[in-house]
Amino acid sequence: MKRNRKVKIVATLGPASNDYDTIRALSEAGADVFRLNMSHGSHDEIRERHAIIRKIEADTGRPIGILADLQGPKLRVGAFARDAEELEVGATFRLDLDETPGDATRVQLPHREIFDALEPGASLLVNDGKIRLKVRDCGRDFAECEVMVGGTISNRKGVNVPDVVLPLAALSDKDRKDLEFVCDLGVDWLALSFVQRPADMEEARALARGRAAVLAKIEKPAAVKAFDDILAVADGIMVARGDLGVELPVQNVPPIQKQLVRKCRAAAKPVIVATQMLESMIESPMPTRAEVSDVAAAIYEGTDAIMLSAESAAGHFPIEAVQTMNNVAEEVESDPTYTEILEASRKAVRTSVADGIVAAAREIAETTEIKAICCYSESGTTALLTARERPRVPIMVLSSRIGTARRLCLSWGMTCVYSSAEVDRFKKAVVEAVRAATRVGLAEKTDMVVVIAGVPFNTPGSTNILRVAPCEERLIYAAETE
């Protein structure tokens, strides 16, 4: 059950990974969480993939997290009379609400909300930024633009508007239907696209009603500016570098990635670094050296998870892509520099009893022969605070709530164990923890572990007790009777 690394791997499912054998092979190769991309596939296909994951979970006895990624509103131009046109630098090009097929001088942009928000000087990016337009004049139903970067523009290409906060909800009608469907299905995480403000997250959380944790995808400049407020109301973050690199100068993305990862670590909330991590492995069984360095850099930063998109969903080598990520992670984490970087970037947070308990657990574990930190956690709070410390020893989280165990599969360092036994006393939690630690191979019966929990149980944020316990159960009972 245990991995030989602490960073987690998220693998997207799709046409290349659509059956039991392939998905199980991805899990065995190292995938900890599976992403269901709601931009592709019918509800019947999503339901089938979900059922396969849950069957693999039952067959292997390992909790598996499932993340449903909502599509978000898609902004696109209309159609052209000749399907495509060539735009020259310096030419004038008009966007409007007219449904007449476009030509080399204009095309429909069927989104009045964009015109309401535009101002002269704003930029419009078409087809992932390959074409760049600058607004010279605009009104409620048009924008006269100058072509700053030309190229071929064709039917229904995507449009990005980086300079303004658009009066658009992050949840489209499709997203609302998808959200309700996957929450009823039983996913563990929802990823919300097109987040611009904290209110977007609050709306999604209200609709989810606690059935899934909600993660904000940071892919808009507005989200970067409002990040602290968004983080405060999100359960987790995805640094979605694809659209972020379109809407911002590409050189801005690496420092933003580092800043966001550190803020998430300080807040004890999981963060995923995503997009184009092993892009060449869609077609090739081997990644480029630059891609390997990119994956390694995210791991050195201390991110909770790294993600594969098309590499595992539609590529020719999905299993090899997961194996490559796994191998890079194991190699990086065996480097002494990795530990040095994590410890140098650790911020001491000591504002509560829970903070003190998890910090003490880490320090005890790292200065003695402790093999693991075992958290008994129903809500997941104790486990998340422990992961924030980035200890050198493994973390095992034991929970009688399967949803908590699945959700924490996304978090750094966690070996998640589901226990059907209800625990009402700390001694029982200790016994359950040492049994699980020896069963999954984190410790031997001659070893010691640190066990932390919150008493009374089932009270989020009540982490207040720590014990160094032997893994031999009879020694636990002997200590209780002395």
C-alpha positions in Angstrom: 0.0 0.0 0.0 2.8 2.4 0.8 4.7 4.4 -2.0 8.4 5.1 -2.0 7.7 8.8 -2.4 5.7 11.5 -0.8 4.6 13.7 -3.7 1.3 12.4 -5.2 0.5 11.7 -8.9 -2.8 12.6 -10.5 -3.6 10.8 -13.8 -6.3 11.9 -16.1 -8.5 9.2 -17.6 -9.7 9.2 -21.3 -9.8 7.1 -24.4 -6.3 5.7 -23.8 -7.1 4.7 -20.2 -10.7 3.6 -20.3 -10.7 0.0 -19.1 -10.1 -2.0 -15.9 -6.7 -3.4 -16.8 -5.3 -0.1 -17.9 -6.6 1.9 -15.0 -5.4 -0.7 -12.6 -1.9 -0.7 -14.3 -1.9 3.1 -13.9 -2.7 2.7 -10.2 0.1 0.1 -9.7 2.5 2.3 -11.6 2.0 5.1 -9.2 -1.3 7.0 -9.8 -2.8 8.1 -6.4 -5.7 10.2 -7.7 -7.6 9.9 -11.0 -9.0 13.0 -12.8 -12.3 12.8 -14.7 -12.2 15.6 -17.2 -15.8 16.8 -17.6 -14.9 18.6 -20.8 -14.8 15.2 -22.5 -17.1 12.2 -22.2 -20.7 11.7 -21.5 -22.2 11.1 -18.1 -22.5 7.4 -18.9 -18.7 7.2 -19.7 -17.9 9.1 -16.6 -20.0 6.8 -14.5 -18.3 3.8 -16.0 -14.8 5.1 -15.2 -15.9 6.0 -11.7 -17.2 2.4 -11.2 -13.9 0.9 -12.5 -11.9 3.0 -10.1 -14.0 2.0 -7.1 -13.7 -1.7 -8.1 -9.9 -1.4 -8.3 -10.0 0.3 -4.9 -12.0 -2.7 -3.5 -9.7 -5.2 -5.2 -6.4 -3.6 -4.0 -7.6 -2.4 -0.6 -6.0 1.0 -1.2 -8.1 4.2 -1.0 -8.1 6.0 -4.3 -9.0 9.7 -4.8 -11.2 10.8 -7.7 -11.1 14.4 -8.9 -13.9 15.7 -11.3 -12.6 18.7 -13.3 -15.5 21.0 -14.4 -15.2 22.5 -17.8 -16.0 26.2 -17.0 -17.4 28.7 -19.5 -15.8 28.5 -22.9 -15.3 31.7 -24.8 -15.0 31.2 -28.5 -15.4 33.1 -31.8 -18.1 32.1 -34.3 -17.7 30.5 -37.7 -16.1 31.9 -40.9 -17.6 31.7 -44.4 -14.4 30.0 -45.6 -13.7 28.2 -42.3 -10.4 30.1 -41.8 -8.8 33.5 -42.6 -5.3 34.9 -42.4 -4.9 38.0 -40.2 -2.0 40.4 -41.0 -0.1 42.4 -38.4 -1.4 45.9 -38.3 -4.7 45.1 -39.9 -8.1 46.1 -38.3 -10.3 43.2 -37.2 -13.8 43.6 -35.7 -15.5 41.3 -33.2 -19.3 41.7 -32.8 -22.5 39.9 -32.1 -23.6 39.6 -35.7 -24.2 35.9 -36.5 -23.2 36.4 -40.2 -20.2 34.1 -41.0 -16.9 35.9 -40.6 -14.3 37.0 -43.1 -10.8 38.6 -43.0 -12.3 41.8 -41.4 -14.7 40.5 -38.7 -16.2 37.6 -36.9 -18.9 37.0 -34.3 -17.9 36.8 -30.7 -21.2 35.6 -29.1 -20.4 36.8 -25.5 -22.0 40.1 -24.6 -20.3 39.9 -21.2 -16.9 40.4 -22.9 -18.0 43.6 -24.6 -19.5 44.9 -21.3 -16.1 44.5 -19.7 -13.8 45.6 -22.5 -12.0 49.0 -22.5 -9.7 50.5 -25.2 -6.2 49.1 -24.7 -7.3 45.7 -23.5 -5.9 42.6 -25.2 -7.7 39.7 -26.7 -5.9 36.4 -27.3 -7.2 33.9 -29.8 -6.3 30.2 -30.2 -4.2 29.9 -27.1 -2.5 33.2 -27.7 -1.2 32.5 -31.2 -3.2 35.6 -32.4 -3.1 38.8 -30.3 -5.5 41.6 -30.8 -5.5 45.0 -29.0 -8.9 46.9 -28.6 -8.8 50.3 -30.2 -12.6 51.1 -29.8 -15.4 49.2 -28.3 -19.1 49.3 -27.4 -21.8 47.1 -26.0 -21.9 44.9 -29.1 -18.5 45.4 -30.8 -14.8 45.7 -30.5 -12.6 47.2 -33.2 -9.1 45.7 -32.8 -5.7 46.0 -34.2 -3.9 42.8 -35.0 -0.7 42.8 -33.0 0.3 39.2 -33.7 -1.2 37.7 -36.9 -1.8 34.2 -38.1 -4.6 31.8 -39.2 -7.9 32.2 -37.4 -10.5 29.5 -37.9 -13.9 28.4 -36.7 -14.8 28.5 -33.0 -11.3 29.1 -31.7 -11.0 30.0 -28.0 -10.6 33.5 -26.7 -8.8 34.7 -23.6 -9.3 38.2 -22.1 -6.3 38.6 -19.6 -6.6 42.3 -18.8 -10.1 42.5 -17.2 -12.3 40.6 -14.7 -15.1 39.3 -16.8 -18.7 39.5 -15.4 -19.0 35.7 -16.0 -19.9 33.1 -13.4 -17.2 30.3 -13.1 -20.1 27.8 -13.3 -21.9 27.4 -16.6 -25.3 25.6 -16.9 -23.3 22.5 -18.0 -21.0 22.8 -15.0 -24.0 22.9 -12.6 -25.5 19.8 -14.1 -22.1 18.1 -14.1 -21.4 19.1 -10.5 -24.7 17.6 -9.3 -24.0 14.4 -11.3 -20.5 13.8 -10.0 -21.4 14.7 -6.4 -24.2 12.2 -6.4 -21.9 9.7 -8.1 -19.4 10.1 -5.2 -16.2 11.9 -6.3 -13.8 13.3 -3.7 -12.7 16.5 -5.3 -14.2 19.1 -7.6 -11.9 21.3 -9.6 -13.4 24.6 -10.5 -12.3 26.3 -13.8 -12.2 30.0 -14.7 -12.0 31.1 -11.0 -11.6 34.9 -10.8 -12.8 35.8 -7.3 -13.6 34.1 -3.9 -17.3 34.3 -4.7 -16.8 31.8 -7.5 -15.5 29.2 -4.9 -18.2 30.0 -2.4 -20.9 29.3 -5.0 -19.4 26.0 -5.9 -19.0 25.0 -2.2 -22.7 25.9 -1.6 -23.7 23.6 -4.5 -21.5 20.8 -3.4 -23.0 20.8 0.1 -20.0 19.0 1.6 -20.3 16.0 -0.7 -16.9 16.8 -2.2 -13.9 19.1 -1.4 -13.6 22.0 -3.9 -10.3 23.0 -5.5 -9.7 26.2 -7.3 -7.8 26.2 -10.7 -5.6 29.2 -10.9 -5.5 30.0 -14.6 -6.5 33.7 -14.8 -4.4 36.8 -13.9 -7.4 38.0 -11.8 -7.1 34.8 -9.7 -3.4 35.4 -9.1 -4.2 38.9 -7.8 -7.0 37.6 -5.5 -5.1 34.4 -4.6 -5.0 35.0 -0.8 -8.7 35.5 -0.6 -9.4 32.5 -2.9 -7.1 30.3 -0.9 -9.0 31.2 2.2 -12.3 29.7 0.9 -10.8 26.8 -1.2 -10.0 23.3 0.0 -7.1 23.0 -2.4 -5.5 24.6 -5.4 -4.4 23.6 -8.9 -1.7 25.7 -10.6 -3.1 25.3 -14.2 -0.1 26.6 -16.1 -1.6 26.2 -19.6 -4.1 29.1 -19.6 -2.0 30.9 -17.1 0.9 30.9 -19.6 -1.4 32.2 -22.3 -2.9 35.1 -20.3 0.4 36.1 -18.7 3.9 36.5 -20.1 5.4 32.9 -20.0 8.3 34.1 -17.9 5.9 35.1 -15.1 4.6 31.5 -14.7 7.6 29.9 -12.8 7.8 32.5 -10.0 4.0 32.5 -9.7 4.1 28.7 -9.4 6.6 28.9 -6.6 4.7 31.6 -4.7 1.4 29.7 -4.9 2.9 26.4 -3.8 4.5 28.0 -0.7 1.3 29.8 0.2 -0.6 26.6 0.0 1.9 24.8 2.1 1.7 27.5 4.8 -2.1 27.2 4.7 -2.0 23.4 5.0 -4.0 23.0 1.8 -3.0 20.6 -1.0 -1.7 22.0 -4.2 -1.4 20.4 -7.6 1.1 21.6 -10.3 -0.5 20.7 -13.7 -0.3 21.1 -17.5 2.3 19.9 -20.0 4.5 18.2 -17.5 5.4 15.3 -19.8 3.8 16.6 -23.0 6.1 14.8 -25.4 5.1 11.4 -23.9 1.8 11.7 -25.7 3.7 10.5 -28.7 7.0 9.2 -27.3 7.9 6.6 -24.7 10.6 8.9 -23.4 10.2 12.5 -22.1 12.5 15.3 -22.9 15.2 16.3 -20.4 13.5 19.7 -20.0 10.2 18.0 -19.0 12.0 15.8 -16.4 13.6 19.0 -15.0 10.1 20.6 -14.9 8.6 17.7 -12.9 11.6 17.7 -10.6 11.4 21.4 -10.0 7.8 21.1 -8.8 8.7 18.3 -6.5 11.7 20.3 -5.1 9.3 23.1 -4.4 7.3 20.8 -2.1 4.1 20.6 -4.1 1.5 18.0 -2.9 0.8 16.6 -6.3 1.9 16.6 -10.0 -0.6 15.9 -12.7 -0.7 14.2 -16.1 -3.4 15.4 -18.6 -3.4 14.2 -22.2 -0.3 12.0 -21.5 -2.4 9.5 -19.6 -5.8 10.3 -21.1 -5.1 10.2 -24.8 -1.4 9.5 -25.3 0.2 6.3 -26.7 2.2 5.6 -23.4 -0.1 6.3 -20.4 1.5 3.7 -18.1 5.0 4.8 -19.1 4.1 8.4 -18.3 3.0 7.5 -14.8 6.1 5.3 -14.3 8.3 8.2 -15.4 6.7 10.6 -12.9 7.1 8.0 -10.2 10.7 7.4 -11.0 11.6 11.1 -11.1 9.8 11.6 -7.8 11.7 8.8 -6.1 15.0 10.0 -7.4 14.4 13.6 -6.3 13.2 12.7 -2.9 16.3 10.5 -2.3 18.5 13.6 -2.9 19.6 15.2 0.4 19.1 18.6 -1.3 15.3 17.9 -1.4 15.1 17.7 2.4 17.3 20.7 2.8 15.0 22.8 0.5 11.8 21.7 2.2 13.2 22.5 5.7 14.7 25.8 4.6 11.3 26.9 3.2 9.3 25.7 6.2 7.5 28.5 8.0 6.9 28.0 11.7 3.2 28.3 12.4 2.4 28.2 16.1 -1.0 29.8 16.7 -2.9 26.9 18.3 -2.5 23.7 20.3 -2.9 21.7 17.1 0.0 23.5 15.5 2.2 22.8 18.5 1.3 19.1 18.5 2.1 18.4 14.9 5.3 20.4 15.1 6.3 18.3 18.2 5.4 15.1 16.4 7.8 16.0 13.5 10.6 17.0 15.8 10.3 13.9 17.9 10.2 11.7 14.8 13.2 13.4 13.3 15.4 13.3 16.4 14.7 9.6 17.4 14.2 6.3 15.8 10.5 6.9 15.1 9.4 5.2 11.8 6.2 7.1 11.1 3.8 9.7 12.3 0.3 8.1 12.6 -2.7 10.5 12.5 -6.1 9.3 13.6 -8.3 11.8 11.7 -12.0 11.9 10.9 -12.2 15.3 9.2 -8.6 15.3 7.8 -7.5 18.4 9.7 -4.8 16.6 11.8 -3.4 14.9 8.7 -3.2 18.2 6.7 -1.5 20.0 9.6 1.0 17.2 9.8 1.7 17.3 6.0 2.3 21.0 6.3 5.4 20.2 8.4 6.8 18.1 5.6 8.4 15.6 8.0 11.3 13.3 7.0 9.3 10.2 8.1 6.2 8.9 6.4 2.7 10.0 7.5 0.0 7.5 7.9 -3.6 8.7 8.2 -6.2 6.4 9.7 -9.8 7.2 9.3 -13.2 5.5 9.8 -14.6 7.8 7.1 -13.7 6.4 3.7 -14.3 9.9 2.1 -11.6 11.4 4.3 -9.1 8.7 3.4 -9.9 9.2 -0.3 -9.6 12.9 -0.2 -6.3 12.8 1.6 -4.8 10.7 -1.2 -4.1 14.1 -2.9 -1.9 15.3 0.1 1.8 15.1 0.4 3.3 12.2 2.2 0.0 10.5 3.1 -0.4 6.7 3.3 -4.2 6.6 3.7 -5.8 3.7 5.5 -9.6 3.2 5.9 -10.6 1.5 9.2 -14.2 0.5 9.7 -13.7 0.4 13.4 -15.2 3.4 15.3 -12.8 4.8 17.9 -14.0 6.6 21.0 -10.9 6.4 23.2 -7.3 7.4 22.4 -5.8 4.0 23.5 -8.0 2.3 20.9 -6.8 4.8 18.3 -3.2 4.0 19.2 -3.8 0.2 18.8 -5.5 0.7 15.5 -2.7 3.0 14.3 0.2 0.5 15.2 -1.7 -2.4 13.6 -2.2 -0.4 10.4 1.5 0.8 10.4 2.8 -2.7 10.6 0.3 -4.1 8.1 1.1 -1.6 5.4 4.9 -1.9 5.9 5.7 1.5 7.5 7.0 -0.1 10.7 8.0 -3.5 12.2 6.8 -4.8 15.5 10.2 -3.8 17.1 9.8 -0.1 16.0 8.1 2.9 17.5 5.7 5.4 15.9 4.2 8.7 17.0 0.4 8.7 17.2 -1.5 12.0 17.2 -5.2 12.7 17.4 -7.9 15.1 18.6 -9.9 14.3 21.8 -12.9 14.4 21.9 -13.0 12.5 18.6 -14.9 13.7 15.6 -14.2 17.3 16.4 -12.4 19.1 13.5 -9.3 21.0 14.5 -9.1 19.5 18.0 -5.7 17.9 17.6 -4.4 17.9 21.2 -2.7 14.6 22.1 0.5 12.9 21.1 2.0 9.6 22.1 5.1 7.7 21.3 4.0 4.1 21.0 5.7 0.7 20.4 4.3 -1.3 17.5 4.0 -4.4 19.7 0.4 -4.3 20.9 1.1 -6.1 24.2 3.6 -3.3 25.1 0.8 -0.8 24.6 -1.5 -2.6 27.0 1.3 -3.2 29.5 2.0 0.5 29.6 -1.7 1.2 30.2 -1.7 -1.0 33.3 1.5 0.2 34.9 
